[in-house]
């Protein structure tokens, strides 16, 4: 998602602000001057109407939590009628709430922070709205202390609201989908809390193993993971909270954290061939190899998703490289924030759930498809743009799934 003031928090989350440099410096060489006028995506779309007689397709939303009040009738439940959800707090302790338990003073500012989020969406994507002009003016007038306070609050709110927007995108035009919620929290503040350690890395890996198992055992056929756990995230945490630690030790802890999580993810995915796992490539504008997220994986039932704009062209922010399986629309995607207000986020975090959404529609057409089958058909039906990037084609992918069911 695109959030100018909150890039540090989003880096920890694995979804850095895609256009922060351009938004704060619109004259930069990489800044697009106008939003694309061509939009290739409506012609590719496909809808699945609700059918009360048909089985639901479960999409796992593995993220920061979901405002469940927005999704009545779309929440997967167990045999006793309980919403299927599991969560962990920043210290990797079980906390089965649908969303983070925010400080009351921050939660009371929901409307204000949502409005700032939407203004920054406009500012970051060069939409000349009154809200964008107002927030740019206010940002320019901030003292360093005021800016830091705004970064802290908006960063925390972005992390809090991230999963709700992802869930909304994943359910777009899909009347037979329902969601299973797996919630993770990351550190907050400056210096960040908690300060990272190898012990926390082990606990995080254990929590990720548990959440992956929970999602699979809860019947998720597609699992959306709009996060990455980048090596640089851990380094920055330690730079801020443990400045006395030698740089080589910070690097070693970061690499250990990434490698440990990656091993757990790979093992869990390989043990769940019926599930397609969908990750976000990240918004650092560099190669996936250089970013080195824990989701840098080569598994047949995993796809890593980059973002393109309305015209199907590569924006400056998206990560790239041979690890990226395909690209999807990631520019001003309509998705609600907590409380239900409509926003328009940008980035690979919102491109990924559109791939998850398409895969879940393919399963309506052909529920026998495995995770590897879904990936194969998504890639086979993708178009190639002028730069050689594979662009997802939802309608063709669903048609191909249906053809294989005959």
Long-range contacts (C-beta under 8 A, 24 or more apart in sequence): 1-158, 1-162, 1-165, 1-345, 1-346, 1-347, 1-349, 1-350, 2-120, 2-121, 2-124, 2-125, 2-345, 2-346, 2-347, 3-117, 3-120, 3-124, 3-154, 3-155, 3-158, 4-120, 4-123, 4-124, 4-139, 5-120, 5-139, 5-147, 5-150, 5-151, 5-154, 5-155, 6-151, 6-154, 6-155, 6-157, 6-158, 6-159, 8-151, 8-155, 8-190, 8-236, 9-151, 9-155, 9-156, 9-158, 9-159, 9-186, 9-188, 10-155, 10-158, 10-159, 10-283, 11-230, 11-232, 11-233, 11-236, 12-159, 12-186, 12-187, 12-192, 12-233, 12-236, 12-237, 13-64, 13-159, 13-162, 13-186, 13-227, 13-233, 14-226, 14-227, 14-228, 14-229, 14-230, 14-233, 14-280, 14-282, 14-293, 14-295, 15-162, 15-226, 15-227, 15-228, 15-280, 15-282, 15-283, 15-347, 15-348, 15-349, 16-282, 16-283, 16-284, 17-124, 17-283, 17-347, 18-124, 18-283, 18-285, 18-307, 18-315, 18-317, 18-318, 18-330, 18-346, 18-347, 18-348, 19-124, 19-125, 19-315, 19-316, 19-317, 19-346, 20-124, 22-124, 22-316, 23-120, 23-123, 23-124, 26-126, 30-285, 30-316, 31-126, 31-316, 32-126, 32-309, 32-315, 32-316, 33-126, 34-126, 35-125, 35-126, 35-127, 35-309, 35-310, 35-331, 35-332, 36-309, 36-310, 36-311, 36-313, 36-331, 37-310, 37-311, 38-310, 38-311, 39-310, 39-311, 40-310, 40-311, 40-312, 40-391, 41-310, 41-329, 44-392, 44-393, 44-394, 44-395, 44-396, 45-173, 45-394, 45-395, 46-173, 46-358, 46-361, 46-394, 46-395, 46-398, 47-173, 47-174, 47-175, 48-173, 48-174, 48-175, 48-176, 48-177, 48-361, 48-364, 49-175, 50-175, 50-176, 51-175, 51-176, 54-176, 54-364, 55-176, 55-367, 56-176, 56-177, 56-178, 57-174, 57-176, 57-177, 57-178, 57-221, 57-222, 57-360, 57-363, 57-364, 57-367, 58-177, 58-178, 58-179, 58-180, 58-218, 58-219, 58-220, 58-221, 58-222, 59-170, 59-171, 59-177, 59-178, 59-179, 59-180, 59-220, 59-221, 59-222, 59-223, 59-224, 59-356, 59-357, 59-360, 60-179, 60-180, 60-181, 60-182, 60-215, 60-218, 60-220, 60-222, 60-223, 60-224, 61-163, 61-166, 61-167, 61-170, 61-179, 61-180, 61-181, 61-182, 61-224, 62-182, 62-184, 62-211, 62-212, 62-215, 62-223, 62-224, 62-225, 62-227, 63-162, 63-163, 63-166, 63-167, 63-182, 63-183, 63-184, 63-224, 63-225, 63-226, 63-227, 64-99, 64-100, 64-159, 64-160, 64-161, 64-162, 64-163, 64-183, 64-184, 64-185, 64-186, 65-97, 65-98, 65-99, 65-100, 65-160, 65-163, 65-164, 65-181, 65-183, 66-98, 66-99, 66-163, 66-164, 66-167, 66-179, 66-181, 66-183, 67-98, 67-99, 67-164, 67-336, 67-338, 67-339, 67-340, 68-98, 68-181, 69-340, 70-164, 70-168, 70-336, 70-338, 70-340, 71-167, 71-171, 71-179, 74-171, 74-177, 74-178, 74-179, 75-178, 75-179, 75-181, 76-178, 76-179, 76-180, 76-218, 76-219, 78-218, 83-181, 84-180, 84-181, 84-218, 85-180, 85-181, 85-182, 85-183, 86-181, 86-182, 86-183, 86-210, 86-211, 86-214, 87-181, 87-182, 87-183, 87-184, 87-185, 88-183, 88-184, 88-185, 88-207, 88-211, 89-185, 90-185, 90-186, 90-187, 90-188, 90-193, 90-194, 91-194, 91-200, 91-203, 92-200, 92-203, 92-204, 92-206, 92-207, 95-183, 97-183, 98-181, 98-183, 99-160, 99-163, 99-164, 99-183, 99-338, 100-159, 100-160, 100-183, 100-185, 102-156, 102-160, 106-153, 106-156, 106-157, 109-153, 109-157, 110-338, 110-339, 111-339, 111-341, 113-153, 113-154, 113-157, 114-157, 114-161, 114-337, 114-338, 114-339, 114-341, 114-343, 116-154, 116-157, 117-154, 117-157, 117-158, 117-161, 117-337, 117-343, 118-337, 118-341, 118-343, 118-344, 120-154, 121-332, 121-343, 121-344, 121-345, 121-346, 122-344, 124-346, 125-331, 125-332, 125-344, 125-346, 127-332, 148-190, 151-190, 152-188, 152-189, 152-190, 155-188, 156-188, 159-185, 159-186, 159-188, 160-338, 161-337, 161-338, 162-226, 162-349, 164-335, 164-336, 164-337, 164-338, 165-335, 165-336, 165-337, 165-343, 165-345, 165-349, 165-350, 166-224, 166-226, 166-335, 166-349, 166-350, 166-352, 166-353, 167-353, 168-334, 168-335, 168-336, 169-333, 169-334, 169-335, 169-350, 169-353, 169-354, 169-357, 170-224, 170-353, 170-354, 170-356, 170-357, 170-360, 171-357, 172-354, 172-357, 173-357, 174-357, 174-360, 174-361, 174-364, 176-364, 177-357, 177-360, 180-214, 180-215, 180-218, 180-219, 180-220, 182-211, 182-212, 182-214, 182-215, 184-208, 184-211, 184-227, 187-237, 190-240, 191-240, 191-241, 192-237, 192-240, 192-241, 193-241, 195-237, 195-238, 195-241, 195-242, 196-234, 196-237, 196-238, 196-241, 196-253, 196-257, 197-253, 198-253, 198-256, 198-257, 201-234, 201-253, 201-256, 201-257, 201-260, 201-261, 202-260, 204-257, 204-260, 204-261, 205-260, 205-261, 205-263, 205-264, 208-261, 208-264, 208-265, 209-264, 209-267, 209-268, 212-264, 212-265, 212-268, 212-269, 212-272, 213-268, 215-275, 216-268, 216-272, 216-275, 220-275, 221-274, 221-275, 221-276, 221-359, 221-360, 221-363, 221-367, 222-275, 222-276, 222-277, 222-278, 222-356, 222-359, 222-360, 222-363, 222-374, 223-275, 223-276, 223-277, 223-278, 223-356, 224-278, 224-352, 224-353, 224-356, 225-277, 225-278, 225-279, 225-280, 225-295, 225-352, 226-279, 226-280, 226-348, 226-349, 226-350, 226-352, 226-353, 227-279, 227-280, 227-295, 227-349, 228-279, 228-280, 228-281, 228-282, 228-291, 228-293, 228-294, 228-295, 229-257, 229-258, 229-261, 229-293, 229-294, 229-295, 230-258, 230-282, 230-284, 230-291, 230-292, 230-293, 230-294, 231-255, 231-257, 231-258, 231-291, 231-292, 231-293, 232-291, 232-292, 234-258, 257-294, 258-292, 258-293, 258-294, 259-294, 261-294, 262-294, 262-295, 262-296, 262-297, 265-294, 265-295, 265-297, 266-297, 266-299, 269-297, 269-299, 269-301, 269-302, 269-371, 270-299, 272-301, 272-371, 273-300, 273-301, 273-370, 273-371, 273-372, 274-370, 274-371, 275-301, 275-371, 276-301, 276-302, 276-303, 276-356, 276-359, 276-371, 276-374, 276-375, 277-301, 277-302, 277-303, 277-371, 278-302, 278-303, 278-305, 278-352, 278-353, 278-355, 278-356, 278-359, 279-303, 279-304, 279-305, 279-352, 280-304, 280-305, 280-347, 280-348, 280-349, 280-351, 280-352, 281-305, 281-306, 281-307, 281-318, 281-319, 281-320, 281-323, 281-324, 281-348, 282-318, 282-319, 282-348, 283-307, 283-317, 283-318, 283-319, 283-347, 283-348, 283-349, 284-317, 284-319, 285-316, 285-317, 285-318, 285-319, 286-319, 286-320, 287-319, 287-320, 287-321, 288-319, 288-320, 288-321, 288-323, 288-324, 289-321, 289-323, 291-319, 296-323, 297-323, 298-323, 300-371, 300-372, 300-375, 301-370, 301-371, 301-372, 301-374, 301-375, 302-371, 302-375, 303-355, 303-375, 303-378, 305-348, 305-351, 305-352, 305-355, 306-330, 306-348, 306-351, 306-389, 307-331, 307-346, 307-347, 307-348, 307-350, 307-351, 308-351, 308-385, 308-389, 308-391, 312-383, 312-385, 312-391, 313-385, 313-386, 313-387, 314-387, 314-389, 317-346, 317-347, 318-347, 318-348, 318-351, 319-348, 325-375, 325-378, 325-379, 325-390, 326-355, 326-378, 326-379, 326-382, 326-389, 326-390, 326-391, 326-392, 327-351, 327-389, 327-390, 327-391, 327-392, 328-352, 328-354, 328-355, 328-391, 328-392, 329-354, 329-392, 330-354, 354-392, 354-394, 355-392, 357-394, 358-392, 358-394, 358-397, 358-398, 359-397, 361-394, 361-397, 361-398, 362-397, 362-398, 362-400, 362-401, 363-401, 364-398, 365-398, 365-399, 365-401, 365-402, 365-405, 366-401, 366-402, 366-404, 366-405, 368-405, 369-401, 369-404, 373-404, 374-401, 377-401, 377-404
